[in-house]
Amino acid sequence: MRKKIRSITLVFLFLTGTFTVFSQGFGGKGSKYFLAGIGLSEHLQHYPENNKGYKGWMSPTAFNVSAQLEFGIHQYVGLGFHVGFDATPNLGASGVYYNGNYPVVGSSGYASFAIPIGVQCNFHFLQLIADKAGKSFADKLDVYAGLSAGSGPAFAVAKSNYKDAPYFYESEVGFLFYAGPHAGIRYFFKDNLGVYAEAGYGKSYVNGGFVFKL
């Protein structure tokens, strides 16, 4: 009889602990999250000097679609990676510049798309505050701050309306780079499903969508 009571007690404690972990906004070490969202980004892009297409550095504001994975590695810290797709109809400012005696189409003659790939680290401080205060306000709500960095291919795509211009006018392949801070908030209206919003100057300016506990 005592063994049965002990077994039932252990099972109850295990289930209670499991429910507590997954009802928190951030579940701590061992938790996993998948985020899918849309937003705006401004990633620094570079195109090589090869007298083919656009060259130099640009930071276009682009429409961004992203997917993120985060793994809890500590009670209040998550580490993960992300991949996205940036697209903008206008790489940059208008105009024509000269390379020696040759006119070259300015950055407005190009659309651009890019594939940012990077890593991020988040500190979930609302969970820390809730634990220290002994309160439950972080059960469904998660507020965090972090850093992200990444790179990936970037493409300057020549616009068709410049095809008859006597300029250097070809599509070009370059790369992007970004690093910076961000802050975010998540709200879980179900145990494993919620919404999120982020703002910063790393992986995106602003970004929002759905978050899933895995």
C-alpha positions, 0 to 999 in steps of 0.5 A, spaced: 500 500 500 505 504 501 509 503 495 502 504 491 501 511 495 509 513 493 508 511 486 502 515 485 505 521 489 511 521 484 507 520 478 503 526 481 509 530 482 512 529 475 506 531 472 505 537 476 512 539 475 511 538 467 505 542 467 509 548 471 514 548 466 510 548 459 505 553 462 511 558 463 512 563 458 519 561 458 520 553 460 528 554 461 533 549 460 530 543 455 525 547 452 524 548 445 520 554 441 519 555 433 517 562 431 515 564 424 513 571 422 514 577 418 517 584 418 522 589 416 529 588 416 535 593 414 541 588 413 548 591 410 549 588 403 556 588 399 557 587 392 564 586 389 567 591 384 568 587 378 565 592 373 559 588 371 553 590 376 552 594 382 558 595 387 559 597 394 555 597 400 548 598 401 543 598 407 536 597 403 530 597 408 526 590 406 520 586 407 522 580 411 520 573 412 523 569 418 523 562 421 527 561 428 528 556 433 530 557 440 533 552 445 533 553 453 540 552 455 539 555 462 533 557 466 533 564 463 537 563 457 535 561 450 540 560 444 538 558 437 538 560 430 534 563 424 533 564 417 529 569 413 528 572 406 529 579 405 526 582 398 526 590 396 524 593 389 529 598 390 536 597 392 537 604 394 538 611 391 537 613 384 542 616 379 548 614 375 555 615 377 561 614 373 567 609 373 572 612 369 569 615 363 563 609 363 556 611 366 554 606 371 546 605 373 545 607 380 542 602 386 535 604 384 536 600 377 536 594 382 531 590 386 534 586 391 533 579 395 537 576 400 537 570 405 540 572 412 542 566 416 544 567 423 544 565 431 541 569 437 541 569 444 536 571 449 535 573 456 528 572 459 528 576 464 521 577 466 521 569 468 527 571 472 523 577 476 517 572 476 521 567 480 524 572 485 518 575 486 514 568 487 509 571 482 505 567 477 505 573 472 510 570 467 506 563 466 503 566 459 507 572 458 515 572 456 519 578 455 526 578 453 532 581 450 538 579 446 543 579 441 543 576 434 548 576 428 549 573 421 550 573 414 548 570 407 548 571 400 545 577 397 542 579 390 542 585 386 537 584 380 537 588 374 531 592 373 528 590 366 526 598 364 534 599 364 535 594 359 537 599 353 541 604 357 548 604 355 550 603 362 554 597 366 547 593 367 548 586 370 545 582 376 550 581 381 551 577 387 554 579 394 553 578 401 550 581 407 552 582 414 548 584 421 549 584 428 545 587 434 540 587 439 533 586 440 527 585 445 521 581 444 515 579 447 511 573 447 504 571 449 501 564 450 494 563 449 494 556 449 500 551 452 504 550 446 501 556 441 502 564 442 504 570 438 510 574 439 513 581 437 520 583 436 524 590 435 531 591 434 537 592 429 540 585 428 536 580 425 530 585 423 527 592 425 520 589 427 518 582 426 512 578 429 508 572 428 506 566 431 510 562 436 510 554 438 512 550 444 515 544 441 
